[in-house]
């Protein structure tokens, strides 16, 4: 009888020890609960699962490292296909702020707190002290304040997405120290000031999306040093000066959106003999002629040069392009006959209106 009791006691003890060993540390659990206390989510109840001692087990949006049992990932997205959202037939809405207590989770690899619409406050300054952080995704909230000035300390960071918020201030110089950064999304904020001249140091960057801000100054030619860059969107800002010709010499650049700025000067010939397939230069103050350099290698899904001060005739070489899907030359000072054949035979009059003296199909006969 005593032997049976001893075996039972040892078994229970082993189970308790195993449970403690396999649980997240109490300090991580406390940090998560303090993080939760700063937020209010009244509709879906996503925090109802944050109970018990083990924050690595069935806590919604929390993942832990298998070996250390430290919290590694926070993934809370307000627009999701998760059954919680589908059952409620709604997207998420959360208010409050991101508590600095999150910085006590020193093994964090990713922070995704996205699309909650009502989260305000600032990005915690201490976030740049998390050495293992690879992903920061805070898109679609109401976060304000500046980007932390020492964000460049996060040498492992590959994704920095703070789009659709109310972030202000300038792009900090230290951001160009993010040597692993691949995806930068600052769209639709209130960011002002220039693009740092050292932006070209972001050699791993493949997407740079900075549209819908108040960024001013000139486009640094050093951006062309980012040989992996495929998408560059600087539209709807206050950029001025010429378009650097070096942008047309980038190896993999496929999308270049510079529309709705204050750019001036001639359009660089290099942009039309490059690999860029989506080119939007509309709503600027560009002048001169449209370069007559199109050929069989020219392939554009979008070519928008509307709302500028371009003059002269439409280059006949456009007809030799392998493909042009959408072409808009409206609101310029172009003159002469619209060329015939592809792509002109499938374009609407809206692509050519409000020029000085264009004629021919689809406009009035010459």
N, C-alpha and C positions, 0 to 999 in steps of 0.2 A: 504493500500500500504506500509506504514511504517512498519507494523507488518510483512509483507511478506519479506521485505528487511532485517529486523532484524533476522528473522528465517534463511534466506539464509546466512547471514554473520556468524551466530553462527555455522551453518552446515559446512561451509567452514573452519572456525577456528578449529572446532573439527577434521576435516579431516587432516588439517595441523599438529595439535598437535599429533594426532594419528600416522601420518606418521613419525614424528620426534621421538616419543616414541618407535615405532616399528623398527626404523632403527638402524644400528650399530653405535656406537659412532664415531664421527669424528676422534678421535685419532686412533681407529682401522683402519678406512679407510685410513688415512694418512700413517700408518705403512705398510699396504698392498701395497699401491702405491709405497712406497720407496723400499719395497721388490721386486716389479715388475721391478723397474727402474734398478736394478742390473742384470737383466736377459734378454736374447734375444732369442726369439723363432720365427724363420722366416717362418716356413712352415704351421703350423696348425692354427695359430691365436687364441690360447686358451685364450689369455688375452683380446681379443676384447670385451668380455662380462663384463670386469671390468670397467663399466661406471655407472654414477649415484651416488647418495649420499648413497644408502643403499647397503653396501657390503654383507649384509645377503640375498639379493634377486637376484638370478640368476647370481651371480659371479661364474664363472667356478671354481670348486674345493674348494669352501669356504662354510663352514657350521658354523652356530652360535648356541649358547645356546638359547633355546626358551624363557626362562625367562629374562635373563640379556641382550640378544641381543649382547653379546660379541662374537668375533670370537673364535670358539672352535677347528676347524679342518681345516688344509690345506692338501688337497689330490690332488697332481699333479703327475700323473704317465705317463711316456713316452711310455709305452707299455700297451695299453688299448683296450677294446672292445667298447669304446664310439663311437657314430656315427661320431664325428669329425675325429677320426683316420680311421674309416672304409671308410669314404667318400674320404679321402686323399690317401688311399691305402698305408700308410706308418706308421712306428713308429715315435715317437717324437725325436727331436734333439734340445737341448737347451744349450746355453753357458752362461757365466757370473758366478756369485757367489751368495751364500746365504748371504744376507745382515744382519748385526746385528740388523737392524731395526725390524726384526721378533721378537726380544725379548721384544718389546713394546706391543706385544699381550699377555698380562700377564695371560689370561684365556685359553691359548692354551692347548688342551688335546692331540692332535696328529699332527705330522709333517711328511707328506709323500711327498718327492720330489725325486722320484725314476726313474731309467732307462732312464735318459735323455742324457747319454753318454758324454756330453760336459761341464757339470757344474763343475767348478774347485774351487780353493780357499780352505779355511779351514772351519771346523765346527765352527760357532760363539762361542767364549768362554762363552758368556752370556747365552747360551742355558740352562746351568745348573741352572739358576736362575728362570726358569719357573716352579712354584710349582705344577701345575696341570698336567704336561706332563706325558702321559702314553705310547705314541708310538713315536719313532724316527726311520724313515725308509728312508735311503738315498742311498739305493743299486743302483749300476749301473751308477755311475758318474765318475768324475775324481778328486774327493775331496782329498786333501792332508793334511799334518800337523798331529798333534797328536790328540788323543782322549782327550777332556777337562779333566784336572787333577782332577777337583772337580765334575765329572759326578755323583759321589755317592750321591750328594744332592737330586737327583730326586727320592725320596722314592716311588713315585707312578708308576715309569717306569716299564712297563711289556714287551715291545719289544724294542730292540736296534739292528738295522740292518744297518750296514755300509759296507756290502760286495761289492766286485768288485769296489773298489776305489783305491786310492794311499796313504792310511793312513799309517803313519810311527810312530816311537816311541814305547814305551812299553805300556802294558795294565796297566792303572793306578791302584794303590792299592785301591783307593776309589770306583772303580767299584764294589768291593765285598760288598759294603754297600747297593747295590740295592736289598733290601729285597723282592721286589715284582716282580723282573725280571723273566720272563718265557722263553723268546726267545732271545738268544744272537747269532748274526751272524756277524763274523769278517772275513769271508773267502776272500781270494784273495786280500790281501793288502800287506803292507811292514812292518808289525808289528814285532818287535824283542823283545829280552829279555825273561825272564821267565814267566811262568804262576804264578800269585800270590799264595803264600802258603795258603792264606785265601780264596781261590776260593770256598772252601766247604761251606762258609757262604751263598751262593746263594741257599737257601733251596727250593725256588719255581721254580727253573730252570728246564725246561723239554728238551730244545734243546741248546747245546753248540757247535757251528760250527766255528772252528778256523783254518781250513785248508788253505794251500796255502799262508803261511806267512814265517817268519824267526824266529819263536819262538824257544828258546833254553832251556837248563836245563832239569831237570827231570820232569816226570809227578807226580804232587803232589797226594799222596795217599788220601789226605783229600777230593778229588773230590768224593770219594765214600760216603761221608756224604750227598750228594745231592740226597735224596731218591726219588725225582720225575723225575730224569734225565733219559730220554728214548733214546736220540741220542747224542753221543759224537764223534765229528770228529776233530781229531788233525793231520790229514794226511798232507803230503808235508810240513813239517817243519824241524827243526834241533834238535828235542828232542833226548835225550840220556839216558843211564842208563836202569834199568829194568822196566818191566811193573808191576805196583802194583797189587798184587794178589787180593786186596780188590775190584778192578773193577768187578771181577767175582761174587761178592757177593751183587751187587746192585739189588734192588727189581724189577725195571722196565726197566733197561737198555736193549735195543733191538738192537741198532746199535752202533758198536765200530769200528771206522776207525782210525788206527794208521800207515797206510802205508807210505812209503817214508820218514822215519826218520832215526835216528842213534841208535835205541833201541838195547839193547844187553841182554844177559842172557837167561834163559830158559823161555818157555811159561808157565805162571801159569796154573795149572790144573783147577783152578776155572773157567777159561773162557769157558771151554768145558762142565761144568756141571751147567751152568747158564741159564738165559733166553735170552741170546744174540743170535739173529738169523742172523745177518749180521756182520760178523767178518772179517776184512781185516788187516792182520799184515805183508803184503808183503813189500819187498824192505827195509829190516832192516838188522841187524846183529844178529838175534836170533839164538840160538844154542841149542844143546841137542836133545832129542827125542820128537816126537809128543806124548803127553800123551795118554795112552790107556784107556780112561775113557768114551768112547761114549756108549750110551744106548738108550732105547726107548724114553727117554725124550729129546734126542738131535735132534734139529730141526734147520737147517741152510739153509737160502735162498742163502747165500754167505759164503764160507769159503776159504779164500785166504791166504796161507802161503808161497807163492812163493818168490823167490829171497832172501833167508836167508841162514843160515849155518846149517840147520837141518840135523840130521843123523839118522841112524838106519832104521828100517822097517816101512812101513805104518801099523798103528794099525788095526788089524782085527775087532776090535769092531766098527769101522766106519760102517761096514755092518749092525750093529744093530740099527743105528740111524733111527728115524722115517722118516726123510727127509733131503736130502742134494741136493740142486739145482745146485749150481755152486761150484766146488771144484778145486783148483789150488795148486799143490804141486811142480810145476816145479822150476828149478834153485835152487836146494838144494844139499845135499850129501846123499840122501836116497838110500837104497839098499834092495834087496830081491824081492819077488814076489808080484805083485799087487793083492790084494784080489779080489775074484769074487763076483758076485751078485750086488745088489743095494748098493750104487749109481754108482758103477764102470762100470756097463754094459751100461750106457748112456753117459759116458765121452769120450772126444777126447784125442788123444795122447798128445796134447798140455798141458794137465793138469799134465803130468808126465815127460816131456822131460828135458834134462840137469840135470840129477841126476847121481850119481856115477855108480850104477849098478841095477837099477830097471828093471824088466822084467815081461812078461805076458801081456795079452790083456789090453789096445790097443797097447802096445809096442811089441817088438820082443818076441818070446817064450823063456821061461827059459831053 
